[in-house]
Amino acid sequence: MKAIGVHNFGGPEALQVLDLPEPQAGPGEVRIRVHAAAVNPTDVMLRTGGHAVRMPDRQPPFVLGMDAAGVIDQVGPETDDRLAIGQRVVAMVLFTGPHGGAYAEQVVVPAASVVPAPEGAGFPAASTLLMNAMTARLALDALSVPHGGTVAVTGAAGAVGGYAVELAKADGLTVIADAAQRDTELVRGFGADHVVERGTDVATRIRALAPEGVPGFVDGSMQTARILHAIADGGTLAEFRGWSGPAERGIRVRPVMVPDGITDTPGLDTLRRQAEDGTLTLRVAEVLPAAEAVKAHRMLEAGGLRGRLVLDFS
């Protein structure tokens, strides 16, 4: 089986095409013949060693990728009849786990991490859904802003930020989002009620629209302490890279870890249905052959992408 991974942590050039044994589905697991794997920033963290602390007993090579779309080709024992061989599915993959990640021709995952692929979506688009949308869902859940309340979102043109805007609107929230000038209409299209110019003083711009501050803030651009000024006293900030403060004025910082939702089958399936009904917008920046993973990682690190890069394993 061909896969993409690293023997040694490093830059994009550390990625290699690997020849690995064909995996077998165990109890409660399914095997997916992968057709598409999305390329996410967390993959870069694995490649550079940022996740090494989460797998102290694992030995290389390490296969990257947390988002897969493909077809089930093996169902393990003790697996319910919700999933079947030949079914088009999407899966969130724990690449720090014993089976490795989604950059592979075949991947074995817990059945709980697998849901049907969104109807009408091709494999590349489908592969961009689960990890980023679940991250946004967990962030909004951590904020607990009631219907009719207001949240702010930075990085709103990005994958997680865009999903956060769309999910917040579906939750009945007012959304203040940031965007560069070229992305203003894109972010408005996600449903943002107010769009402010992105930058280091975005908190001041948000405060101008919400003089008492917003009760909830999704920090998709990882500005951490710089955006605390925009949050109301006693409000909540959702963070994605483990920053937990110090905060001020009673503000709570909630680090969001997407593995917390990796086996939330009902939650994953809700996201699938929201992609089907148009609540969530699937965005693909470019599809590249799996063998061009080095190029994909260089493109991701260069920035400026709108939507996710996808590796084609068909």
Secondary structure, DSSP 8 states (H G I E B T S, - for coil): -EEEEESS--SGGG-EEEE-------TTEEEEEEEEEEE-HHHHHHHHTTTGGG-TT--S-EE--SEEEEEEEEE-TT--TTS-TT-EEEEE--TTSTT--SSBSEEEEEGGGEEE--TT--HHHHTTSHHHHHHHHHHHHHH---TT-EEEEESTTSHHHHHHHHHHHHTT-EEEEEE-GGGHHHHHHTT-SEEEE-STTHHHHHHHHSTT-EEEEEETT--GGGGGGGEEEEEEEEESSS------TT-EEEE--GGGGTT-HHHHHHHHHHHHTTSS---EEEEEEGGGHHHHHHHHHH---SSEEEEE--
